[in-house]
Amino acid sequence: LAEAEMLGITIPEEYGGLGLGHVARLIALEEIGRISSAVAMMLQVFHLGIDPIITAGSEEQKQRYLPGLAKGEKLATVAVTEATGGSDPSGIRTEYAKTDGGYLLNGRKVFITNSHLADTVVVLAKSADDPKCFSAFIVEEGMEGFKRGREENKVGMKGCNTGELSFNQCFVPQENLLGQEGKGMRVVLGAIGEVGRAGMVGCALGIHAACLEESVKFANERILYGNPISKLQTIQNEIALMFMDLDASRLLGYRAAAMKDRGERCDLQFAIAKYYSTEAAIRAAKTAVDIHGGYGVMTEYPVQRYYRDAIVLGPSAGTSYIMKVIMARAALF
Ligand SMILES: Cc1cc2nc3c(=O)[nH]c(=O)nc-3n(C[C@H](O)[C@H](O)[C@H](O)COP(=O)(O)OP(=O)(O)OC[C@H]3O[C@@H](n4cnc5c(N)ncnc54)[C@H](O)[C@@H]3O)c2cc1C
């Protein structure tokens, strides 16, 4: 991925990236996700981990981290979720306390993509003195008290590492505070809302495109009643819906990504695209399994993997219910 310059796709050219932006990123993620959504997921969260440094990092932090991240010498992630705070990030318990020259972090993060690969981790923590004050820190591999915990065993996207991180009196120097103290929630939620959800759209498009491709192939090859099943109107109707949904998902994703590239606010548009594209990919995967008949549940055929991969799209970067909360708020108030 680094050789293909995929890691630096959103990093500005002056920091060693391609500076191609978010529409380009979406297209790249779909193409990678068509073959392996696990790899697309891993890549999308590398980008997500880089984004807070691009948007909130000081000039010194950008110079220090971005060139290495663009080349893949370093890998990034974002660590927000905890056992006590996923949809409600204010429920997190990881705390920081000021000390000489920096901060001491204590706590445990769960469900972190690239947990065992990333060496540059943007961590959200709550002030020990003020539970309403959240700050973001760049924690690096090798910092004392920073450890990887257990790895999760997901039903799908098995090639992508997800796991726990722990901080035990972990000393983070002052220069690794990301943005202003007390503004961390805005920094990380901004990245998740616009870059994390965009990435999930890319993964969803990849799975959806693969489902369509495999379904068309199978429908043209499988002979029943003396003809390929693609001649059956029921199969045609299902393929038509899959085809239409993929188009709609792409257009919603491209709209939001183009707004992001123009510097416009686009969190609502990404919530719409995330909801639509991930739910559509799950429908497409179910349809692909159905079209394959009994072969659909056999491991020799890839569609069962697409189905397992597709359901992982749901909770990542915010659940479908949370996307509905965002859309309802925009529609009603
Ligand atoms: C594969 C994978 C990768 C992930 N990668 C990362 C990562 O890299 N970094 C990171 O920080 N996190 C990561 N996450 C965590 C992810 O962001 C959370 O799982 C997600 O936000 C949901 O939180 P939760 O699992 O605690 O569920 P909960 O928040 O406990 O939700 C439980 C249920 O309640 C519903 N719910 C909650 N609040 C509301 C509401 N207001 N209205 C209606 N329904 C509601 C939810 O939709 C859900 O159905 C990852 C998760 C997965 C599955």
The ligand as a MOL file (V3000), in Angstrom:
LIG
                    3D

  0  0  0     0  0            999 V3000
M  V30 BEGIN CTAB
M  V30 COUNTS 53 58 0 0 0
M  V30 BEGIN ATOM
M  V30 1 C -14.7460 -3.6030 13.3040 0
M  V30 2 C -14.7620 -2.4150 14.1950 0
M  V30 3 C -13.7280 -1.5030 14.1310 0
M  V30 4 C -13.7080 -0.3950 14.9930 0
M  V30 5 N -12.6340 0.4530 14.9610 0
M  V30 6 C -12.5540 1.4580 15.8750 0
M  V30 7 C -11.3950 2.3000 15.9460 0
M  V30 8 O -10.4440 2.1510 15.1660 0
M  V30 9 N -11.3510 3.2610 16.8980 0
M  V30 10 C -12.3740 3.4560 17.7810 0
M  V30 11 O -12.2780 4.3420 18.6270 0
M  V30 12 N -13.4920 2.6780 17.7380 0
M  V30 13 C -13.6010 1.6840 16.8180 0
M  V30 14 N -14.7240 0.8760 16.7770 0
M  V30 15 C -15.7850 1.0870 17.7340 0
M  V30 16 C -17.0840 1.6290 17.1310 0
M  V30 17 O -16.9450 2.9960 16.8420 0
M  V30 18 C -18.1940 1.3450 18.1560 0
M  V30 19 O -18.3810 -0.0630 18.1840 0
M  V30 20 C -19.4960 2.0330 17.8160 0
M  V30 21 O -19.3690 3.4260 17.9650 0
M  V30 22 C -20.6380 1.5400 18.7120 0
M  V30 23 O -20.2830 1.5900 20.0540 0
M  V30 24 P -20.5220 0.3060 20.9960 0
M  V30 25 O -19.9540 -0.8710 20.2960 0
M  V30 26 O -20.0110 0.6340 22.3440 0
M  V30 27 O -22.1060 0.1170 21.0210 0
M  V30 28 P -23.1020 0.9370 21.9780 0
M  V30 29 O -22.7850 2.3820 21.9030 0
M  V30 30 O -23.1170 0.2910 23.3130 0
M  V30 31 O -24.4980 0.6730 21.2630 0
M  V30 32 C -25.4030 -0.3970 21.6000 0
M  V30 33 C -26.6870 -0.1740 20.8190 0
M  V30 34 O -27.3330 1.0310 21.2540 0
M  V30 35 C -27.6130 1.8300 20.1190 0
M  V30 36 N -27.5610 3.2390 20.4910 0
M  V30 37 C -26.6110 3.8670 21.2170 0
M  V30 38 N -26.9100 5.1730 21.3620 0
M  V30 39 C -28.0710 5.3780 20.7000 0
M  V30 40 C -28.9030 6.5140 20.4780 0
M  V30 41 N -28.5760 7.7180 20.9470 0
M  V30 42 N -30.0380 6.3420 19.7730 0
M  V30 43 C -30.3660 5.1290 19.2720 0
M  V30 44 N -29.6220 4.0190 19.4370 0
M  V30 45 C -28.4940 4.1390 20.1440 0
M  V30 46 C -26.5290 1.4720 19.1130 0
M  V30 47 O -26.9270 1.8170 17.7940 0
M  V30 48 C -26.4500 -0.0260 19.3140 0
M  V30 49 O -27.4940 -0.6390 18.6050 0
M  V30 50 C -14.7680 -0.2040 15.9040 0
M  V30 51 C -15.8320 -1.1180 15.9430 0
M  V30 52 C -15.8360 -2.2120 15.1080 0
M  V30 53 C -16.9840 -3.1830 15.1820 0
M  V30 END ATOM
M  V30 BEGIN BOND
M  V30 1 1 1 2
M  V30 2 1 2 3
M  V30 3 2 2 52
M  V30 4 2 3 4
M  V30 5 1 4 5
M  V30 6 1 4 50
M  V30 7 2 5 6
M  V30 8 1 6 7
M  V30 9 1 6 13
M  V30 10 2 7 8
M  V30 11 1 7 9
M  V30 12 1 9 10
M  V30 13 2 10 11
M  V30 14 1 10 12
M  V30 15 2 12 13
M  V30 16 1 13 14
M  V30 17 1 14 15
M  V30 18 1 14 50
M  V30 19 1 15 16
M  V30 20 1 16 17
M  V30 21 1 16 18
M  V30 22 1 18 19
M  V30 23 1 18 20
M  V30 24 1 20 21
M  V30 25 1 20 22
M  V30 26 1 22 23
M  V30 27 1 23 24
M  V30 28 2 24 25
M  V30 29 1 24 26
M  V30 30 1 24 27
M  V30 31 1 27 28
M  V30 32 2 28 29
M  V30 33 1 28 30
M  V30 34 1 28 31
M  V30 35 1 31 32
M  V30 36 1 32 33
M  V30 37 1 33 34
M  V30 38 1 33 48
M  V30 39 1 34 35
M  V30 40 1 35 36
M  V30 41 1 35 46
M  V30 42 1 36 37
M  V30 43 1 36 45
M  V30 44 2 37 38
M  V30 45 1 38 39
M  V30 46 1 39 40
M  V30 47 2 39 45
M  V30 48 1 40 41
M  V30 49 2 40 42
M  V30 50 1 42 43
M  V30 51 2 43 44
M  V30 52 1 44 45
M  V30 53 1 46 47
M  V30 54 1 46 48
M  V30 55 1 48 49
M  V30 56 2 50 51
M  V30 57 1 51 52
M  V30 58 1 52 53
M  V30 END BOND
M  V30 END CTAB
M  END
